[in-house]
């Protein structure tokens, strides 16, 4: 695996700036790979790893850089829990470990650098040097991953009977003998609301 400094530089470029979350994300992902025995997540081990992230913030970009897991490769899974945590799943062994940032690490950063007023600067310095046990909790977990969730899974593309849009990866819903997409089957669950054509700008 690349060094911490090399990976942090890549994460900074990918994310657009360096922050405490980037440092946590790089260290979290390196630890996850280490615990699973994955030495080259972007090389010879690239098809072994699936990563679940629980927040859409800086650390997630860093985790993607370290692991090589990408949403478009179906190897990065987003669970919107608002937690600075990730679960690393080794497809070759079925082993998975969930790693979460400890809230106490923020206070440790203050304790280490009381003379620095800016919180992000305190954390950036502290998160580089604190031992893993002061930064993270670790828990071995089971992650049931269905075939349709696997990277490389292929399925027929089916058209929604209402909107006509194609549906991939077994995401269709069968209702009243019709194949529907999730948006048409449950309009209230859409993340968007259509604007009537007469009101379209």
C-alpha positions in Angstrom: 0.0 0.0 0.0 1.1 3.6 -0.6 2.3 5.6 2.4 0.0 7.8 4.5 1.5 11.0 3.0 1.1 9.8 -0.6 -2.5 8.8 0.0 -3.3 12.1 1.8 -1.9 14.1 -1.1 -4.1 12.1 -3.5 -7.1 12.7 -1.3 -6.4 16.4 -1.1 -6.3 16.6 -4.9 -9.5 14.6 -5.3 -11.4 16.5 -2.7 -10.1 20.0 -3.5 -8.6 20.9 -0.1 -7.0 19.3 2.9 -9.0 19.1 6.2 -9.3 17.0 9.3 -11.9 14.8 7.7 -9.6 13.9 4.9 -6.9 12.8 7.4 -9.5 10.7 9.3 -10.8 9.1 6.1 -7.3 8.2 4.9 -6.4 6.6 8.3 -9.7 4.9 8.6 -9.5 3.3 5.2 -5.8 2.3 5.7 -6.8 0.7 9.0 -9.7 -1.2 7.4 -7.5 -2.6 4.6 -4.9 -3.5 7.1 -7.3 -5.4 9.4 -8.6 -7.3 6.3 -5.1 -8.1 5.0 -5.7 -6.2 1.8 -2.4 -4.8 0.8 -3.1 -3.4 -2.7 -6.7 -2.2 -2.8 -6.2 -0.3 -6.0 -4.0 -3.0 -7.5 -3.9 -6.7 -7.2 -6.6 -6.7 -4.5 -8.9 -4.3 -6.3 -11.8 -6.7 -6.8 -11.8 -7.9 -3.2 -13.1 -4.8 -1.4 -16.6 -3.3 -1.0 -16.9 -0.3 1.3 -19.9 1.1 3.0 -19.7 4.8 4.0 -22.2 6.4 6.4 -21.7 10.1 5.7 -21.4 12.3 2.6 -18.6 14.5 3.8 -14.8 14.9 3.4 -13.8 11.5 4.8 -15.8 9.6 2.2 -13.7 11.1 -0.6 -10.6 10.1 1.2 -11.9 6.6 1.8 -12.6 6.3 -1.9 -9.1 7.4 -2.8 -7.4 4.9 -0.5 -9.7 1.9 -1.3 -10.2 2.5 -5.0 -13.9 1.8 -4.3 -16.2 3.9 -6.5 -19.9 4.4 -6.7 -19.8 3.8 -10.4 -18.1 0.5 -9.9 -20.7 -0.6 -7.4 -17.9 -1.1 -4.8 -18.8 2.0 -2.8 -22.1 1.9 -1.0 -23.6 5.0 0.7 -25.7 4.6 3.9 -27.1 8.0 4.9 -26.6 7.7 8.6 -24.7 10.9 9.2 -21.9 9.1 11.0 -18.1 9.3 10.5 -17.9 5.6 10.0 -17.3 3.0 7.3 -17.5 -0.7 6.9 -14.9 -2.6 4.8 -16.0 -5.9 3.4 -13.6 -8.5 1.9 -15.5 -10.3 -0.8 -12.8 -13.1 -0.9 -13.2 -14.1 2.7 -16.6 -12.6 3.7 -14.9 -10.8 6.6 -16.0 -7.2 7.4 -15.0 -4.6 9.9 -16.8 -1.4 10.8 -14.6 1.5 11.9 -16.0 4.7 13.4 -14.4 7.9 14.5 -14.4 8.4 18.3 -16.1 11.6 19.5 -13.4 11.8 22.2 -10.7 12.4 19.5 -11.9 16.0 19.2 -11.2 16.6 22.9 -7.8 14.9 22.5 -7.0 17.3 19.8 -7.8 20.2 22.1 -5.7 18.7 24.8 -2.7 18.2 22.6 -2.8 21.6 20.9 -4.4 24.1 23.4 -2.3 26.9 22.0 -4.0 26.6 18.6 -7.4 28.4 18.5 -8.6 27.0 15.2 -10.4 23.7 15.7 -9.6 22.3 12.3 -5.9 23.0 12.7 -5.9 21.3 16.1 -7.6 18.3 14.6 -5.4 18.1 11.5 -2.3 18.0 13.6 -3.7 15.6 16.2 -5.3 13.2 13.8 -2.0 12.6 12.1 -0.3 11.5 15.2 -2.9 10.0 17.6 -2.7 6.2 17.9 -5.6 4.3 16.2 -7.2 3.3 19.5 -7.6 7.0 20.3 -9.2 7.8 16.9 -11.4 4.9 16.1 -13.6 2.1 17.4 -13.5 -1.2 15.6 -16.1 -3.9 15.3 -16.1 -7.1 13.3 -19.5 -7.4 11.6 -21.4 -9.5 9.1 -22.6 -7.7 5.9 -25.3 -9.7 4.0 -24.7 -8.6 0.4 -27.2 -9.9 -2.1 -26.1 -10.9 -5.6 -27.8 -7.8 -7.1 -25.6 -5.6 -4.9 -22.3 -7.1 -6.0 -19.9 -5.3 -8.3 -20.2 -6.6 -11.8 -23.7 -7.9 -11.3 -25.7 -8.0 -14.6 -29.4 -8.1 -14.9 -32.0 -7.4 -17.6 -33.0 -3.8 -18.1 -36.8 -3.5 -17.6 -38.9 -0.5 -18.6 -41.3 1.0 -16.1 -45.0 0.6 -17.2 -45.8 4.2 -16.1 -42.9 6.4 -17.0 -41.1 4.2 -19.6 -37.7 4.7 -18.0 -35.3 1.8 -17.8 -34.7 0.1 -14.5 -31.5 -1.8 -13.7 -30.2 -4.1 -11.0 -33.6 -5.6 -9.9 -34.8 -2.3 -8.5 -38.3 -2.7 -10.1 -41.5 -3.2 -8.1 -44.3 -5.5 -9.2 -47.7 -4.0 -8.4 -51.0 -5.0 -9.8 -49.4 -7.1 -12.5 -47.3 -4.1 -13.7 -43.5 -3.5 -13.5 -42.9 -0.1 -11.9 -39.9 1.9 -11.0 -39.6 3.0 -7.3 -40.6 6.6 -8.1 -43.8 5.6 -9.9 -44.6 2.9 -7.3 -44.2 5.3 -4.4 -44.4 8.9 -5.7 -44.1 10.3 -2.1 -40.7 8.6 -1.7 -39.1 10.5 -4.7 -36.2 12.8 -3.8 -37.7 15.2 -6.4 -41.2 16.4 -7.3 -42.2 16.9 -11.0 -43.2 20.4 -12.0 -46.4 20.5 -14.1 -45.5 21.3 -17.8 -47.5 24.6 -17.7 -45.3 25.8 -14.8 -42.0 24.7 -16.4 -39.5 27.7 -16.6 
